[in-house]
């Protein structure tokens, strides 16, 4: 599989949904496989909150593979012998695209960076696809925030593709998810080392920003469910900790601690704030009278994959999309499946064998 | 209704489950109504995590009434014309009973205070009841952590009462609840103003301990559910906040912010750490081979009230208690009801009219 990592610079204004303007911007992206002659074999993969353009393969010396490696590659479900796969680091993120801490300019904008929406992320990416000579994609696909981007393209660029796959996602972020994001925000902003945004990542390389770690731990709760936590951890206690020590830990606590702190070392807190904001205010019905009016624009076949125990973006939210399309007389243009999984929201990054078939089917 | 608030001092050792000893201790408590001649009309009410002995009535100049005021009073479901109601501030708390910051001694023990268990809380209270001349109670009743205490008495002091009511509670705290408590712990401990326990509450009277506020916000998520948040907040946005302001808020965020910060001003962070620890390690099967062996000791009639949307202590946890008793051939000694409520765990402090009938029935 041929992997190419690149950065594309846009010396042109990007008009944002908020009315603000980015004078110029850059997007980091990665591609897998090769674009065919008639440029018709592109599949766009959109990443989630903390993902990056590195969706598949393994860099030299790197321990972990791309975040969707089991699905993308030669002879895999998203077959790179057949398809040219593109994954772009979203605007606002910290892996090479323009964001609050990107210092292509002299000094990063930090808290003066404008709020970005899912529409803005998509708008920037569409400019990249145009530059790459891709006017139409074979399919677009994304999980969680990636699924929001996929739905957004389906509504706002209805001619771009005939196949849209949205996984573990929603048409509008609901209160439960917003509440969890608030914990992350509070954790970050109240940490004195955040310095109202005037930190340097090197300030907390050693141990990460504590408040951010707490916020990320909250995220890890929301990615699971009461039921999935029972299966995963139960009441198992860390063997070397004392039951009557105040800071003795259950296994679920060790899991949170480890994931929270390790994440806080590698992700930028300002980027996190901006991306959760984009997710919070994502609402496919904004600028439309109703979900009907919004989804009415879709021309592609929509595949919706939900997970039974997902509490962050619940099956019922996907079902509303399906039901709305059915009510519009478009029932034949939507496939909905609710996958039985114990992993909650995280399932889209874990239990591939339970949903890869539906992706394969949608790509046909 | 006659209300009496008092503190009882015990100049005797309390042997704790951990093997540690409190040389002496005090308990703050409140009573409503009057004890009858044969001392047979006492009802014990156990409070939850952040509750106090002030369960009913209103103090002079106080804005809020006791936390279960709609249920306790003259001619109310827990009728103080008929019953003598006692509510004791638990060991470890910060409302007058011995805890990590109580300075009956010269200097509070802070993080050197021993870990307290639900059994320890109950053991201390039983000494108080004995001192008050109450060998048997008409009934005992509690919600959430109060329900743990009620179940604990039923198992460990089977002769104390014939009627035990446990509401929105469990027989052993599960991973989901432990995970939320961890957020509170991390928030508190990582706040620099916590000073490894060497703070004074007056240090943060103005604005509370930020990390504690974040932890409490997490608690407020756990008291609700995705469904109850939809009903309560939906995607309503604070009218005076800008949609494209990074720190603009949805109503659910304002709710969390308000409740988190106001709570952090009035509750002691160390007490919170010790009480969530007690809840985390509560397990009615500890010291027994199984839940069967544990519940086998119960001699009273058990009334279990769960709430459909309670994610913290789920109906299925109460059902396990019921099923275990049924398997022991004690089906006639247990009443279980799952109340249909949109309020999640919080319902036991809100939707009285949906469950007061079951309390009334149990008290007969």
Interface residues (C-beta under 8 A of the other chain):
Chain A: X17 X18 X19 X20 X111 X114 X115 X172 X173 X174 X175 X176 X178 X179 X180 X182 X183 X185 X186 X187 X189 X190 X191 X192 X210 X211 X213 X214 X217 X218 X220 X221 X224 X225 X226 X229 X230 X232 X233 X234 X235 X243 X244 X245 X246 X247 X250 X252 X253 X256 X257 X260 X273 X274 X277 X280 X281 X283 X311 X314
Chain B: X17 X18 X19 X20 X111 X114 X115 X172 X173 X174 X175 X176 X178 X179 X180 X182 X183 X185 X186 X187 X189 X190 X191 X192 X210 X211 X213 X214 X217 X218 X220 X221 X224 X225 X226 X229 X230 X232 X233 X234 X235 X243 X244 X245 X246 X247 X250 X252 X253 X256 X257 X260 X273 X274 X277 X280 X281 X283 X311 X314
